[in-house]
Amino acid sequence: MAWRDHSQPSLLQASNRGYRASDWKLDQPDWTGRMRLTSKGKVAFIKLEDKVSGELFAQAPVDQFPGLAVETVTDSSRYFVIRIQDGNGRSAFIGIGFADRGDAFDFNVSLQDHFKWVKQESDMSKEPQGQDNHPKLDLGFKEGQTIKLNIGVCI
């Protein structure tokens, strides 16, 4: 996990073409560490932590995906731009990258799964309480139907 600071105007998104990882100094990341993806309610949190001590370096709350909090770059599947925020409401956009394409894929799928769960929870809460909209499964005996039970008795 590596990141680049994008708060400098020269590194911000150029017009409507999106972010490009090839514009970054990929061989000299400003910071490396580990990423932890957690959630609280409907919000996912991308936490960047020191890889040895586990101390929180930065955090990005994600309230929808795709959205402004996490954006893909146009030229690679391993790099993203995230909006980190501090406790005072200040934010900055930084570029993050994964050394392994599989880790980037897992990150992307984890966010998708979280918001799929959020949508399912929201849809379930909209259903009327006490009513089941699914067809009932009738396991009762029909008129004239019989069954035979053989119960062995052990002495």
C-alpha angles and dihedrals in degrees: 000000000000132000141198125210110244098179090100112093093231090062098045122111112291109230114299098324093094132226120321122201090205088069090063128081093249095174092058110046116187091223138006127197143115132300126221122191114205135161139211114191110313096343123088119205125210105205121193110202138180106264094225107035099025090228113159111253100175140341134209119198111211116200097170137014126242093027145106095298093064124024130173121230119242098234107043141034092213098063134069139172115229132186109232119197135195126214092267096061096258115136141188134187116235133178118236129189140188124220090213123055090213091059090051089050091050091050091052094046092047091057091046091050092050093053092043086057091047090053092048091050090049092049092049092051090054092059114098113265116251094016123103111204092193120097114263118246109229109213095165124116116267122229109291095005116137137181132202122221123196109199114186117216116214118204 
